[in-house]
Every structure is written in structure tokens, then in C-alpha cells.
Amino acid sequence: MSQSISLEQSSTPPASTSSLLFIGNGRDFLRLAFKGAVLQLISAGFYRFWFTTNIRRSLWSDTQIDGDSLEYTGRGKELLIGFLFALAILAPFFIIYFVVTLEAERFKAFASVPLYLALYLFGQFATFRARRYRLTRTVWRGVRFWMTGSGWSYAFRSFGWMLLVVATLGLAYPWREAALERYKIGNTYFGDLQGEFKAGGWSLFKASLLVWAAGVLLFGLPLAYLTARLVILGLETPNDPAPLAIYVDTHHALLIAAGIAPFAIVLAWPIYQAIEWRWWLNGIRFGRISFISRFPMSKILMLYLKYLGWMVPFVAAMFGLVVAIFRTNGPIARGSFPSVGSLVSAALVYLAALLVLGAIHRYYLQFRLWSAIVQTLVVNNLDAAASVTARGEAANALGEGLADGLDVAGF
Amino acid sequence: MSDPQSWPQYSAVYFDGLSARRRDVDLRFTESLEIREDDVLTARWAYDDIRRANGGAAVVRISCRSAPELSRIDIRDDALRQALLTHCRRLDDQGAATSDNVGKIVGWSLAAAISLALIAIYGIPLVASQLTALIPLSLESRLGDAVANQVNAVFSKTACTQPDGVVAFNKLFAELTTQAKLLRPVTVSVRESSVANAFAIPGDRVYVLGALIDKADSPDELAGVLAHELGHVAHRDGLREMIASGGSAFFFGLLLGDVSGSGAILLASRTLLNASHSRSAERDADAFSAEVMRGLGRSPAPMGEFLLRLTGEEAAGPIALLASHPLSQDRLAQLKRLDQPVSGAPLLSEEEWTALKGICRSP
């Protein structure tokens, strides 16, 4: 006893590090993902509230910080109620939206554009409130995370920054991320311990500059050049396709570059995500507690490639199967129609494919990714958590419902 | 009281739900679960209040309904798990983190899905009809303005204005509207177009596209089509369809969300549903047309022959379920059932018909 007291009394306590552990079992998760997908299908989609809850429960409780697992205390029923409340808000909103759009379009085409901004704000509000729900259902050592701050204030900040990002052709994006994270994490608490976001836009900008540059070089420039040339050609010779053919003949290299670009994006996107997550995790503080992420880019790249490695042949096989189903009824001549039987079997193949793809996606890009991020994360000075006093109330799931209804996601 | 030392004692980890301190404690099963830290009684949990919480595969985590909401005990010891199971009979009762009843959720979901489907099939058309009757004409005409802008954008803005043709057309149209006994004035516009079609939009407006007049062989053929559109106006079908399709879009899209990405199938069922509503509206408009033509002493059948000539014999099959109109041969059959011999004077003279045919020629 006396020894530990004397240690704590020393003026600069040595930084203690604790590691995180993920003990999830891939087979169990796949079973959960497939079962959830099937139940979701036979329940006409309503099972999704419980499915989401089960997935979160599994990821949270298999994550151990300093030996003690996180706990997700949310319920499927809460998500359902949140969704019903969101419907009650969205239904009149969409009716008003419809009437206002109609009136606006009567006076001038595109007069309804400002209304899309209202939808954007709603989406950002939903994102913030959904985050609050998830946090207040996240418990570690008997203490929950919770949030202050206002969803509308966040929505307007996000909107203002978005304007700036558009005005600077995307250059302001890292500073937008930093500002929004400062707001979100600054309003986040673990018990009475307030969060703080220390990373700045400049460091994200520097870290991701190469990816941006590669993206612009590989994708932006060839595309812009090709578009400009084609537009000019189109203007010069509106009804003659010949110059287009000549043009294509002489610009193979550029066309190939434009053709490769989508694949480059497939690689660039995960790399950028890895950079941003590392930047984000390293920027989070709770009092003396800080994080060090050593999440390797190669890991996320491999996960994406594995996912694509399953997805592409699978989609091709399913497509082949659908074609074969229609072929068995003879070639599809113009004016004749496929039989009800083949339409139904094609629909079944389509649904089954969606189920399998959804489960593969969840396995690689949720379970394995989460596992990789957790396992490469180290916490400094976790002992500071011992003196945290529980505070904060569980928030309602309205934000989750709105996000569901508006089809937005984010954290 | 018996000697406390005689009770079996197990070690576990306790979180009191008030602070994030990890406390190593001993548990004793007496008349309730005793939580002791350094041999001092810290808390007592009644067995019937103890529920399972989510601690993952590595531990058994329990909570207590009469203790602070987030207080937890993590148990790793097998003997302790056994003792817990024998004492806490309501571990997985209501309030436990594991108590979701999948059968119940799926059952209620299916019930909800079936009632939603019934609402979509029977409820939405019914509500649309009721709402149509309630919506004031001024509002309908505003809706019509918005649709008219789209019509201008999609089809030609140029109206056909050859003066003699306009006179003949107006005469024919006036005969039809008088016979149809519509309560409201109808605006009609003939537009230059290579598409042979005519349609009515909300706000009592009818559009006739030039090629339809080109392809009509007699005043009765054209008159039948116009009377059919007047049927849509009389029944306010445009408005009803707008409400019904808007309602079902909202219904399917928002309520069911994207069922694991099966949006395409939802879209297909919506199309099927809207098409079936629209086909019944078309049959009613055909009946209205036949009624008007009979009232004028003319035969309703030429319109059916005209339609069949325009579309050709249509294949019956599953795609017919997706069509917004009944098959042309079926419509002709329906009109022939309502046919009667000609008893009235021709609607237009030979000269008037020739002038009408030329309505889209530049003056």
C-alpha cells in the first residue's frame, strides 16, 4: 500500500501503457451475420433494429481494454421506437417539403434547391444524435460515455464548413474534419472525464497530401482533360461521330489512365481511411488518457482486396446464373417476355446474392477491420480512469431513427 | 446467524456503477448475493433482481435491478458460474441483455409487413380517392401548373395553331364536353409532336399530341380518345394517381427502409401496384368515353380499333401486369360490348375533318 502511494506522489508519473485486446471469433461473427441477414429478409426488413444491436453487442463485448470488456447496453426495441418517432417527424416534413417544392417550382425551375440544404442539415443532425445514442449505450467498468452539445449546432457547423470545402475545391476538408471532431469529442465524456481533440487540420493535410495528389493525378486530371476535349469536339462537330473515333485512336494512353482510375480509387480510399483513423485516434484525449494507433495501411488494403476477391467472382457467378435461368426458356426475342417462373427465380437469386454479399461485407469491413484497429491501439495513462465518477443519462434513439429514415451514416 | 467463514467464497471483479474503479471482491451466497471487499460487506444483491449483461465470451457479466443501473460483476470462475446458475433463477428473464425473442420479433414483423401490404393494395387507393374529393380545385390547378411545366419541358412547347384546324378541333371538343356534362371548364392544347398520344393532367387540362391527329382516320376515332381523356378529367384521375403514387413511394421507401439492399424488388412491387391501379382507371375512362359517344349517337368502337392500330396486337404475359394500360385488344373488346349502331349526325363534316387533320401544319 505505502509503496503505491509513494509512486503516485512522485511529481512526474511515468507514462503507463495498456493494450487493447479483441477476442472475437470470426466463425461466430459470420454465423451472426448470416442469421441476421436471413431474419431481416423474412421479417421484411424489420429485424434490422435487432440485427444492428446484436452486431454492436458482439463487437463491443469482444473488445477488452486493460482486461475488461466494453458493454453495449442498447436494445433493438429502442431503435424501433426511435425509428417510429423519426417517422412521425419525417412524414409531415416530407409532406411540407413536397408542397413547398411544388410551389417553388411553379415560380422557377430549381427554386427548390435550398430545400436540399434542409435535408442535408437534417442528415447532419441525425448523425450527431445517433452518435450520442451509441455513446450513451457504451459502458466500460460500470461507467457510460455520454455527450453534451446540440445536434442543430453541429449541423450548422458542418454546413458552414462544407461551404468552405466547396469554395476551396476540397482543400479545406482536413480542417473541416478537425473542427467537427473538436466539437464532437470536446462534448464527449466518460463519466466526469471530458474528452478533447488535439489533432489539427494541418497534420491530416500533410499526412494525406500524397493520397490526394495521387488521386488528382490519376483520376482528376485525365478525366478533366478528356471531358474538356470531348465537350470541345462535341461543340465543333455536333452531328458527326467520326472525330470522336479518331480522337479515341490517338489517345490510348489517356483513356487507359482514365480506365485504371477507378481501380486506383479502390486502393486510395482505404489508404486514406487508414490515415484519417490513425490521425483521429491519436488526437483523442480524456484528461491524461491518450491513444497511440499503429494501424498499418497494408492491413486495411488487404481487407479491402480480400472483400473484392470474394465479391467480384461472386457477383459474376450470380449474374451468370440469372442469365442461365432466362436462357433455359429459350432466347429472349424482341417482344416476347420471360416467364413468371424465371422472373421469380431471378429475384430469389438476387436476394440470396444480397444476403451473402452483406455478410461478407460485414465480416471483412466491420469485424476484421474493427479487430485490426483495436489490436494496434495502445492507451496511455489508463490509471487516470480509476478516479472517474459516473455521470450522464442514456439518450433516446431518435437520431438513429432519423439516420435510418434518411439513409445517412457516420460517427 | 451462522459463522460467515463457513460460507463458500469466490473471487470476482465488481464495478459499482458509481465510479470506474475496478474492485476485486469476494462473493458469498447467503440469503442474497453478498459482495465483500477486503472482508467488508460492500453491497447485497437480491437473487431475483440479478440479470445477465453483455460481457462477451470470456466472462459472465451480471447486473442487478435494485442496484445502480450500470453496476456489474464480472465472473471468470467456473465454480462461481455454477453457483450463480443455481441461485439466480431469473438470470435470463425480462431485463436481461440476452432476452430478445427472435420468434416474436419475426412474427410481429411479418404481421406488420402483411398489414402494410394490405394498406398499400387497398388503403392507399382508397385514401387517395377520399383525399381527391377533399382537395379544392384551386390546389389541384396549382399542382397542374407544376405538371404543365414538366409537360412543356418533355414535349414540345409549340402549340398547333392552323386557324381552320383550330376551329374544327374546338367544335369537336365542345360537342364532347357538352355531352360529357363536366362541371368545370377544360383547357385543351394540341402540341406538335411525333408521338401519337393524348393525356390529361391535374387541373382539368388535356393535351393532344400532333401525331395522334395525323394517324386518326375518322372524327369518331379521335373523338373517342378525347372523350376518354375527359373521363380522366371527370374522375380527377391525374390528381388521384399523384396522391396514390406519392403515398406508396413514401410508404415503401421510408417505412421499410432498404431491406438489406433489396430496393429493386420493392421498386418492382410498387410499379406493379401503381400499374394495376392505373389499369382500372383506364377501363373506367373507356366506359366514360363509350357513354359520351353513345350519347352523341355515335359508335364507341372506332376508338378501340384506332388504339389497336397504334399499338398493334399486344402480347399477354407477365409484362402486361406492369403495363399502365389494359391490352389494346381487351379495350377494343370492352368497347365493342358497349357498341351501338350509329344514330346521330357525323360530328364533323368532311371539310371540317380535313381542316382538323391539318391543324399542325404551319399557317
Boltz contact constraints between the chains, C-beta under 6 A:
constraints:
  - contact:
      token1: [A, 23]
      token2: [B, 58]
      max_distance: 6.0
  - contact:
      token1: [A, 37]
      token2: [B, 260]
      max_distance: 6.0
  - contact:
      token1: [A, 40]
      token2: [B, 260]
      max_distance: 6.0
  - contact:
      token1: [A, 43]
      token2: [B, 106]
      max_distance: 6.0
  - contact:
      token1: [A, 43]
      token2: [B, 109]
      max_distance: 6.0
  - contact:
      token1: [A, 44]
      token2: [B, 113]
      max_distance: 6.0
  - contact:
      token1: [A, 45]
      token2: [B, 256]
      max_distance: 6.0
  - contact:
      token1: [A, 45]
      token2: [B, 257]
      max_distance: 6.0
  - contact:
      token1: [A, 45]
      token2: [B, 259]
      max_distance: 6.0
  - contact:
      token1: [A, 46]
      token2: [B, 109]
      max_distance: 6.0
  - contact:
      token1: [A, 50]
      token2: [B, 100]
      max_distance: 6.0
  - contact:
      token1: [A, 50]
      token2: [B, 105]
      max_distance: 6.0
  - contact:
      token1: [A, 57]
      token2: [B, 54]
      max_distance: 6.0
  - contact:
      token1: [A, 61]
      token2: [B, 54]
      max_distance: 6.0
  - contact:
      token1: [A, 61]
      token2: [B, 55]
      max_distance: 6.0
  - contact:
      token1: [A, 61]
      token2: [B, 56]
      max_distance: 6.0
  - contact:
      token1: [A, 62]
      token2: [B, 56]
      max_distance: 6.0
  - contact:
      token1: [A, 69]
      token2: [B, 55]
      max_distance: 6.0
  - contact:
      token1: [A, 69]
      token2: [B, 56]
      max_distance: 6.0
  - contact:
      token1: [A, 71]
      token2: [B, 54]
      max_distance: 6.0
  - contact:
      token1: [A, 102]
      token2: [B, 146]
      max_distance: 6.0
  - contact:
      token1: [A, 105]
      token2: [B, 146]
      max_distance: 6.0
  - contact:
      token1: [A, 106]
      token2: [B, 145]
      max_distance: 6.0
  - contact:
      token1: [A, 106]
      token2: [B, 146]
      max_distance: 6.0
  - contact:
      token1: [A, 139]
      token2: [B, 70]
      max_distance: 6.0
  - contact:
      token1: [A, 141]
      token2: [B, 15]
      max_distance: 6.0
  - contact:
      token1: [A, 141]
      token2: [B, 20]
      max_distance: 6.0
  - contact:
      token1: [A, 141]
      token2: [B, 22]
      max_distance: 6.0
  - contact:
      token1: [A, 142]
      token2: [B, 15]
      max_distance: 6.0
  - contact:
      token1: [A, 142]
      token2: [B, 17]
      max_distance: 6.0
  - contact:
      token1: [A, 142]
      token2: [B, 70]
      max_distance: 6.0
  - contact:
      token1: [A, 142]
      token2: [B, 71]
      max_distance: 6.0
  - contact:
      token1: [A, 142]
      token2: [B, 72]
      max_distance: 6.0
  - contact:
      token1: [A, 143]
      token2: [B, 20]
      max_distance: 6.0
  - contact:
      token1: [A, 191]
      token2: [B, 20]
      max_distance: 6.0
  - contact:
      token1: [A, 337]
      token2: [B, 317]
      max_distance: 6.0
  - contact:
      token1: [A, 337]
      token2: [B, 318]
      max_distance: 6.0
  - contact:
      token1: [A, 337]
      token2: [B, 319]
      max_distance: 6.0
  - contact:
      token1: [A, 340]
      token2: [B, 318]
      max_distance: 6.0
  - contact:
      token1: [A, 347]
      token2: [B, 265]
      max_distance: 6.0
  - contact:
      token1: [A, 351]
      token2: [B, 262]
      max_distance: 6.0
  - contact:
      token1: [A, 354]
      token2: [B, 260]
      max_distance: 6.0
  - contact:
      token1: [A, 354]
      token2: [B, 261]
      max_distance: 6.0
  - contact:
      token1: [A, 354]
      token2: [B, 262]
      max_distance: 6.0
  - contact:
      token1: [A, 358]
      token2: [B, 260]
      max_distance: 6.0
  - contact:
      token1: [A, 385]
      token2: [B, 20]
      max_distance: 6.0
  - contact:
      token1: [A, 386]
      token2: [B, 21]
      max_distance: 6.0
  - contact:
      token1: [A, 388]
      token2: [B, 20]
      max_distance: 6.0
  - contact:
      token1: [A, 389]
      token2: [B, 19]
      max_distance: 6.0
  - contact:
      token1: [A, 390]
      token2: [B, 18]
      max_distance: 6.0
  - contact:
      token1: [A, 404]
      token2: [B, 257]
      max_distance: 6.0
  - contact:
      token1: [A, 405]
      token2: [B, 254]
      max_distance: 6.0
